[in-house]
Every structure is written in structure tokens, then in C-alpha cells.
Amino acid sequence: VVAACSLAPVVELLSAAQARAHPALARLGPDLLKPGFDPAAARRRLRERGHLAIGVALMDQTALAGVGNVYKSEVLFLCGVAPLAGVGDLDDATGDRLVVKAGELLRRNLGAGMRRTTSPLAPGPLWVYRRSGRPCRKCGTAVARVVQGEQARSTYFCPACQGRPPARR
């Protein structure tokens, strides 16, 4: 086995049996890239976090494994969902769309090279991520940024394309 690693503070190399028994790994939600992935099960796990904003819930790796900060903003934009919308306020069709789109973007970006969520012919690789104050690539409205969750992660969105619901209590 060859494992390339750069600047990792802690690395654990585990056998398959050790990985299955590892307490932190056992808590992970369904892996979007795993063969046989069940989108309905992932949606149900997101639903269990109904008290959270969807921008926070998508990054909860115990709900759904694989979505990071870049993909969170991009998936929400592509599905037209405001990051401050409550999970409990979203219908099942929206939850399914978010899960499926996240898997599509992750699969599309598996190889080497820069992440791209836009068309290969688009002027930039990403729709909204790190584009705060710049014009939305769809409508021209200034892209906004909010900070979400306990880890204060930046979320980028278009207020016109996605809306801006009030923050939840």
C-alpha cells in the first residue's frame, strides 16, 4: 500500500476490520461515493437534524459523509436552497435533490486537478464559493457570505437565486 500524505498532524493506518470497529468512523453517515449508496437513507439522516440550518446539516459527517465547505455552498446554490433554511422546513424532494447533487459533484471531481462545479466552458470553476461581493454567475446579484455552525464556516450564496430566510433560533 502506498499512502501519500502531506502535513497531517495524525495518521492512523487501519485494516478493514479495525476501520469497521473504529469509534469515530463507525459514527459516519452514508458515504456519497460508496457503491450502493442509498439517497433516501441519507435524506432521513439529514431530517433527524431538523433543528439545524441546511448549511450546517450538510457538513455534519454523521448525517452524510463527504460534503465539505466548498461543496456545501455549491450544492445549495445549484439546488436553489438558502443556506439558512431549516432542515425541518425542507420537503423530501428538496432533501433528495441536495443529496443527489452532492454525489454528482463529488463524482465529477474525483480526479486530479481543480474542483469545478460550473460547466467546463464557464469563465470560472465555482458558482459561488469564495465569490462574496462578486456578481452571481446566473443573475448578477452580489454573492453573499454568512458564517455558520460551531466551527464558524463560511457559506456563500446568491440572495436572489437562493433567497435569504431569517436565521433560525
C-alpha atoms as an extended CHARMM CRD file, in Angstrom:
* protein
*
       169  EXT
         1         1  VAL       CA              0.0000000000        0.0000000000        0.0000000000  PROA      1               0.0000000000
         2         2  VAL       CA              1.2160000000        3.4760000000       -0.8320000000  PROA      2               0.0000000000
         3         3  ALA       CA             -0.2760000000        6.3940000000        1.0970000000  PROA      3               0.0000000000
         4         4  ALA       CA              0.7610000000        9.8950000000        0.1110000000  PROA      4               0.0000000000
         5         5  CYS       CA              0.2810000000       12.4090000000        2.8960000000  PROA      5               0.0000000000
         6         6  SER       CA              1.3150000000       15.9860000000        3.4650000000  PROA      6               0.0000000000
         7         7  LEU       CA              1.1650000000       17.9440000000        6.7250000000  PROA      7               0.0000000000
         8         8  ALA       CA             -1.2730000000       15.6180000000        8.5130000000  PROA      8               0.0000000000
         9         9  PRO       CA             -0.9970000000       16.0470000000       12.3100000000  PROA      9               0.0000000000
        10        10  VAL       CA             -2.2650000000       12.4950000000       12.9730000000  PROA      10              0.0000000000
        11        11  VAL       CA             -2.4250000000        9.4780000000       10.6800000000  PROA      11              0.0000000000
        12        12  GLU       CA             -3.9080000000        6.0860000000       11.5280000000  PROA      12              0.0000000000
        13        13  LEU       CA             -3.4330000000        3.1670000000        9.1450000000  PROA      13              0.0000000000
        14        14  LEU       CA             -6.1430000000        0.5990000000        9.7910000000  PROA      14              0.0000000000
        15        15  SER       CA             -7.0540000000       -2.8020000000        8.4680000000  PROA      15              0.0000000000
        16        16  ALA       CA            -10.6170000000       -3.2080000000        7.1640000000  PROA      16              0.0000000000
        17        17  ALA       CA            -11.6430000000       -4.8570000000       10.4500000000  PROA      17              0.0000000000
        18        18  GLN       CA            -10.0460000000       -2.0790000000       12.5080000000  PROA      18              0.0000000000
        19        19  ALA       CA            -11.7560000000        0.5720000000       10.3680000000  PROA      19              0.0000000000
        20        20  ARG       CA            -15.1730000000       -1.0510000000       10.9420000000  PROA      20              0.0000000000
        21        21  ALA       CA            -14.5710000000       -1.0580000000       14.7130000000  PROA      21              0.0000000000
        22        22  HSD       CA            -13.0810000000        2.4620000000       14.9360000000  PROA      22              0.0000000000
        23        23  PRO       CA            -15.4370000000        4.5850000000       17.1010000000  PROA      23              0.0000000000
        24        24  ALA       CA            -15.1640000000        7.7870000000       15.0400000000  PROA      24              0.0000000000
        25        25  LEU       CA            -15.5090000000        6.0080000000       11.7030000000  PROA      25              0.0000000000
        26        26  ALA       CA            -18.4890000000        3.9830000000       12.9310000000  PROA      26              0.0000000000
        27        27  ARG       CA            -20.4230000000        7.2360000000       13.5140000000  PROA      27              0.0000000000
        28        28  LEU       CA            -20.0230000000        8.4630000000        9.9290000000  PROA      28              0.0000000000
        29        29  GLY       CA            -23.1360000000        8.7740000000        7.8190000000  PROA      29              0.0000000000
        30        30  PRO       CA            -23.5830000000        7.1760000000        4.4030000000  PROA      30              0.0000000000
        31        31  ASP       CA            -20.6850000000        7.8350000000        2.0060000000  PROA      31              0.0000000000
        32        32  LEU       CA            -21.9180000000        9.6070000000       -1.1180000000  PROA      32              0.0000000000
        33        33  LEU       CA            -19.3090000000        7.8290000000       -3.2400000000  PROA      33              0.0000000000
        34        34  LYS       CA            -19.7890000000        4.3140000000       -1.9360000000  PROA      34              0.0000000000
        35        35  PRO       CA            -21.3280000000        1.7780000000       -4.3450000000  PROA      35              0.0000000000
        36        36  GLY       CA            -24.8880000000        1.0570000000       -3.2860000000  PROA      36              0.0000000000
        37        37  PHE       CA            -25.2940000000        4.4890000000       -1.6540000000  PROA      37              0.0000000000
        38        38  ASP       CA            -28.9150000000        4.9980000000       -0.5690000000  PROA      38              0.0000000000
        39        39  PRO       CA            -30.0380000000        8.6370000000       -1.0850000000  PROA      39              0.0000000000
        40        40  ALA       CA            -33.2600000000        8.0650000000        0.8820000000  PROA      40              0.0000000000
        41        41  ALA       CA            -31.2970000000        6.8970000000        3.9430000000  PROA      41              0.0000000000
        42        42  ALA       CA            -29.0610000000        9.9640000000        3.6900000000  PROA      42              0.0000000000
        43        43  ARG       CA            -32.1180000000       12.2300000000        3.4690000000  PROA      43              0.0000000000
        44        44  ARG       CA            -33.5810000000       10.5580000000        6.5700000000  PROA      44              0.0000000000
        45        45  ARG       CA            -30.3410000000       11.1990000000        8.4680000000  PROA      45              0.0000000000
        46        46  LEU       CA            -30.4400000000       14.8540000000        7.4050000000  PROA      46              0.0000000000
        47        47  ARG       CA            -34.0960000000       15.0370000000        8.5320000000  PROA      47              0.0000000000
        48        48  GLU       CA            -33.0090000000       13.9210000000       12.0250000000  PROA      48              0.0000000000
        49        49  ARG       CA            -31.1930000000       17.2600000000       12.2080000000  PROA      49              0.0000000000
        50        50  GLY       CA            -34.4190000000       19.2180000000       11.6180000000  PROA      50              0.0000000000
        51        51  HSD       CA            -33.4320000000       21.8680000000       14.1710000000  PROA      51              0.0000000000
        52        52  LEU       CA            -30.3270000000       22.8500000000       12.1370000000  PROA      52              0.0000000000
        53        53  ALA       CA            -29.9130000000       25.1190000000        9.1440000000  PROA      53              0.0000000000
        54        54  ILE       CA            -29.3100000000       23.0690000000        5.9890000000  PROA      54              0.0000000000
        55        55  GLY       CA            -25.8990000000       24.7170000000        5.5140000000  PROA      55              0.0000000000
        56        56  VAL       CA            -24.8100000000       23.2620000000        8.8590000000  PROA      56              0.0000000000
        57        57  ALA       CA            -26.5380000000       19.8950000000        8.4590000000  PROA      57              0.0000000000
        58        58  LEU       CA            -24.9030000000       19.1440000000        5.0920000000  PROA      58              0.0000000000
        59        59  MET       CA            -21.4840000000       19.3530000000        6.7480000000  PROA      59              0.0000000000
        60        60  ASP       CA            -22.4200000000       17.0340000000        9.6110000000  PROA      60              0.0000000000
        61        61  GLN       CA            -20.4050000000       13.9660000000        8.6500000000  PROA      61              0.0000000000
        62        62  THR       CA            -22.5360000000       11.7680000000       10.9110000000  PROA      62              0.0000000000
        63        63  ALA       CA            -25.5140000000       12.6080000000        8.6900000000  PROA      63              0.0000000000
        64        64  LEU       CA            -23.8340000000       12.3620000000        5.3160000000  PROA      64              0.0000000000
        65        65  ALA       CA            -20.1370000000       11.6570000000        4.7310000000  PROA      65              0.0000000000
        66        66  GLY       CA            -18.2540000000       13.5750000000        2.0830000000  PROA      66              0.0000000000
        67        67  VAL       CA            -19.6610000000       17.1020000000        1.7980000000  PROA      67              0.0000000000
        68        68  GLY       CA            -17.1110000000       19.7490000000        2.7050000000  PROA      68              0.0000000000
        69        69  ASN       CA            -17.3220000000       23.5120000000        2.8030000000  PROA      69              0.0000000000
        70        70  VAL       CA            -16.8880000000       24.1220000000       -0.9300000000  PROA      70              0.0000000000
        71        71  TYR       CA            -19.4590000000       21.5350000000       -1.9910000000  PROA      71              0.0000000000
        72        72  LYS       CA            -21.9330000000       22.7060000000        0.6830000000  PROA      72              0.0000000000
        73        73  SER       CA            -22.1140000000       26.1880000000       -0.8560000000  PROA      73              0.0000000000
        74        74  GLU       CA            -22.1200000000       24.9110000000       -4.4260000000  PROA      74              0.0000000000
        75        75  VAL       CA            -24.7820000000       22.2260000000       -3.8870000000  PROA      75              0.0000000000
        76        76  LEU       CA            -27.0990000000       24.6520000000       -2.1190000000  PROA      76              0.0000000000
        77        77  PHE       CA            -26.6580000000       27.1610000000       -4.9490000000  PROA      77              0.0000000000
        78        78  LEU       CA            -27.2640000000       24.6170000000       -7.7050000000  PROA      78              0.0000000000
        79        79  CYS       CA            -30.4190000000       23.3800000000       -5.9400000000  PROA      79              0.0000000000
        80        80  GLY       CA            -31.6580000000       26.9260000000       -5.2240000000  PROA      80              0.0000000000
        81        81  VAL       CA            -31.7860000000       26.3780000000       -1.4570000000  PROA      81              0.0000000000
        82        82  ALA       CA            -30.9230000000       29.1180000000        1.0420000000  PROA      82              0.0000000000
        83        83  PRO       CA            -28.1850000000       28.0190000000        3.4780000000  PROA      83              0.0000000000
        84        84  LEU       CA            -30.1420000000       29.3770000000        6.4560000000  PROA      84              0.0000000000
        85        85  ALA       CA            -33.2680000000       27.3720000000        5.6130000000  PROA      85              0.0000000000
        86        86  GLY       CA            -34.1320000000       24.9260000000        8.3590000000  PROA      86              0.0000000000
        87        87  VAL       CA            -33.8010000000       21.2470000000        7.5430000000  PROA      87              0.0000000000
        88        88  GLY       CA            -37.2440000000       20.7360000000        9.0730000000  PROA      88              0.0000000000
        89        89  ASP       CA            -38.7050000000       23.2850000000        6.6450000000  PROA      89              0.0000000000
        90        90  LEU       CA            -37.4930000000       21.4600000000        3.5190000000  PROA      90              0.0000000000
        91        91  ASP       CA            -39.6710000000       18.9050000000        1.7660000000  PROA      91              0.0000000000
        92        92  ASP       CA            -38.4080000000       15.4160000000        0.9310000000  PROA      92              0.0000000000
        93        93  ALA       CA            -37.9820000000       16.2450000000       -2.7700000000  PROA      93              0.0000000000
        94        94  THR       CA            -35.6000000000       19.0960000000       -1.8780000000  PROA      94              0.0000000000
        95        95  GLY       CA            -33.6610000000       16.8740000000        0.5120000000  PROA      95              0.0000000000
        96        96  ASP       CA            -33.3440000000       14.2240000000       -2.1970000000  PROA      96              0.0000000000
        97        97  ARG       CA            -32.2080000000       16.8250000000       -4.7520000000  PROA      97              0.0000000000
        98        98  LEU       CA            -29.4850000000       18.0870000000       -2.3860000000  PROA      98              0.0000000000
        99        99  VAL       CA            -28.1760000000       14.5900000000       -1.6680000000  PROA      99              0.0000000000
       100       100  VAL       CA            -28.1620000000       13.5580000000       -5.3450000000  PROA      100             0.0000000000
       101       101  LYS       CA            -26.4860000000       16.8050000000       -6.4690000000  PROA      101             0.0000000000
       102       102  ALA       CA            -23.7940000000       16.4550000000       -3.7880000000  PROA      102             0.0000000000
       103       103  GLY       CA            -22.9990000000       12.9520000000       -5.0470000000  PROA      103             0.0000000000
       104       104  GLU       CA            -22.8980000000       14.1550000000       -8.6590000000  PROA      104             0.0000000000
       105       105  LEU       CA            -20.4370000000       16.9450000000       -7.8570000000  PROA      105             0.0000000000
       106       106  LEU       CA            -18.1900000000       14.6920000000       -5.7910000000  PROA      106             0.0000000000
       107       107  ARG       CA            -18.0770000000       12.0130000000       -8.5070000000  PROA      107             0.0000000000
       108       108  ARG       CA            -17.4350000000       14.6250000000      -11.1830000000  PROA      108             0.0000000000
       109       109  ASN       CA            -14.3980000000       15.8920000000       -9.2630000000  PROA      109             0.0000000000
       110       110  LEU       CA            -12.7420000000       12.6210000000       -8.2770000000  PROA      110             0.0000000000
       111       111  GLY       CA             -9.6610000000       13.0210000000      -10.4650000000  PROA      111             0.0000000000
       112       112  ALA       CA             -6.6850000000       15.2860000000      -10.1000000000  PROA      112             0.0000000000
       113       113  GLY       CA             -6.9790000000       18.9520000000      -10.8550000000  PROA      113             0.0000000000
       114       114  MET       CA             -9.0200000000       21.9070000000       -9.7170000000  PROA      114             0.0000000000
       115       115  ARG       CA            -12.5460000000       21.3730000000       -8.4090000000  PROA      115             0.0000000000
       116       116  ARG       CA            -15.1810000000       22.5020000000      -10.8780000000  PROA      116             0.0000000000
       117       117  THR       CA            -18.9050000000       22.8260000000      -10.3280000000  PROA      117             0.0000000000
       118       118  THR       CA            -19.6000000000       25.0210000000      -13.3500000000  PROA      118             0.0000000000
       119       119  SER       CA            -19.5210000000       23.9880000000      -16.9950000000  PROA      119             0.0000000000
       120       120  PRO       CA            -16.0670000000       23.4020000000      -18.4940000000  PROA      120             0.0000000000
       121       121  LEU       CA            -16.7900000000       26.4010000000      -20.7530000000  PROA      121             0.0000000000
       122       122  ALA       CA            -17.6960000000       28.7560000000      -17.8610000000  PROA      122             0.0000000000
       123       123  PRO       CA            -15.2470000000       31.5670000000      -17.0150000000  PROA      123             0.0000000000
       124       124  GLY       CA            -14.6320000000       30.2170000000      -13.5010000000  PROA      124             0.0000000000
       125       125  PRO       CA            -14.6560000000       26.8220000000      -11.7920000000  PROA      125             0.0000000000
       126       126  LEU       CA            -17.1390000000       27.5760000000       -8.9880000000  PROA      126             0.0000000000
       127       127  TRP       CA            -20.5690000000       29.2080000000       -8.8690000000  PROA      127             0.0000000000
       128       128  VAL       CA            -20.4490000000       30.9960000000       -5.5050000000  PROA      128             0.0000000000
       129       129  TYR       CA            -17.6850000000       29.6910000000       -3.2350000000  PROA      129             0.0000000000
       130       130  ARG       CA            -15.2560000000       32.4760000000       -2.2180000000  PROA      130             0.0000000000
       131       131  ARG       CA            -17.0590000000       34.9270000000       -4.5200000000  PROA      131             0.0000000000
       132       132  SER       CA            -18.5600000000       37.1860000000       -1.8260000000  PROA      132             0.0000000000
       133       133  GLY       CA            -19.4140000000       40.6200000000       -3.2690000000  PROA      133             0.0000000000
       134       134  ARG       CA            -18.8830000000       39.4710000000       -6.8400000000  PROA      134             0.0000000000
       135       135  PRO       CA            -21.7630000000       39.0770000000       -9.3050000000  PROA      135             0.0000000000
       136       136  CYS       CA            -23.6790000000       35.8120000000       -9.3080000000  PROA      136             0.0000000000
       137       137  ARG       CA            -22.8220000000       33.8580000000      -12.4560000000  PROA      137             0.0000000000
       138       138  LYS       CA            -26.5620000000       33.3120000000      -13.1070000000  PROA      138             0.0000000000
       139       139  CYS       CA            -28.3070000000       36.5860000000      -12.2120000000  PROA      139             0.0000000000
       140       140  GLY       CA            -25.6590000000       39.2370000000      -11.4710000000  PROA      140             0.0000000000
       141       141  THR       CA            -26.7120000000       39.8600000000       -7.8320000000  PROA      141             0.0000000000
       142       142  ALA       CA            -23.7760000000       40.2010000000       -5.4280000000  PROA      142             0.0000000000
       143       143  VAL       CA            -22.8710000000       36.8560000000       -3.8560000000  PROA      143             0.0000000000
       144       144  ALA       CA            -23.2330000000       36.9780000000       -0.0550000000  PROA      144             0.0000000000
       145       145  ARG       CA            -21.3690000000       35.2070000000        2.7360000000  PROA      145             0.0000000000
       146       146  VAL       CA            -22.6440000000       34.0060000000        6.1150000000  PROA      146             0.0000000000
       147       147  VAL       CA            -20.7880000000       32.2270000000        8.8870000000  PROA      147             0.0000000000
       148       148  GLN       CA            -22.4970000000       29.0630000000       10.1180000000  PROA      148             0.0000000000
       149       149  GLY       CA            -22.1510000000       26.4120000000       12.7770000000  PROA      149             0.0000000000
       150       150  GLU       CA            -19.9840000000       25.9050000000       15.8170000000  PROA      150             0.0000000000
       151       151  GLN       CA            -16.8780000000       25.9010000000       13.6360000000  PROA      151             0.0000000000
       152       152  ALA       CA            -17.8790000000       29.2470000000       12.0580000000  PROA      152             0.0000000000
       153       153  ARG       CA            -17.5540000000       28.0090000000        8.4760000000  PROA      153             0.0000000000
       154       154  SER       CA            -18.1450000000       30.4340000000        5.6120000000  PROA      154             0.0000000000
       155       155  THR       CA            -21.1200000000       29.7440000000        3.3800000000  PROA      155             0.0000000000
       156       156  TYR       CA            -21.5020000000       31.6110000000        0.0900000000  PROA      156             0.0000000000
       157       157  PHE       CA            -24.8460000000       32.0820000000       -1.6670000000  PROA      157             0.0000000000
       158       158  CYS       CA            -26.8360000000       34.2740000000       -4.0210000000  PROA      158             0.0000000000
       159       159  PRO       CA            -29.6360000000       36.0960000000       -2.1640000000  PROA      159             0.0000000000
       160       160  ALA       CA            -31.6550000000       36.3810000000       -5.3980000000  PROA      160             0.0000000000
       161       161  CYS       CA            -31.2550000000       32.8020000000       -6.6780000000  PROA      161             0.0000000000
       162       162  GLN       CA            -31.4780000000       31.1290000000       -3.2570000000  PROA      162             0.0000000000
       163       163  GLY       CA            -33.3170000000       33.6030000000       -1.0540000000  PROA      163             0.0000000000
       164       164  ARG       CA            -32.3590000000       34.6840000000        2.4250000000  PROA      164             0.0000000000
       165       165  PRO       CA            -34.7310000000       33.2930000000        5.0630000000  PROA      165             0.0000000000
       166       166  PRO       CA            -34.3780000000       34.6180000000        8.6190000000  PROA      166             0.0000000000
       167       167  ALA       CA            -31.8460000000       32.8740000000       10.8360000000  PROA      167             0.0000000000
       168       168  ARG       CA            -33.4350000000       30.1410000000       12.9640000000  PROA      168             0.0000000000
       169       169  ARG       CA            -33.4860000000       30.3380000000       16.7180000000  PROA      169             0.0000000000
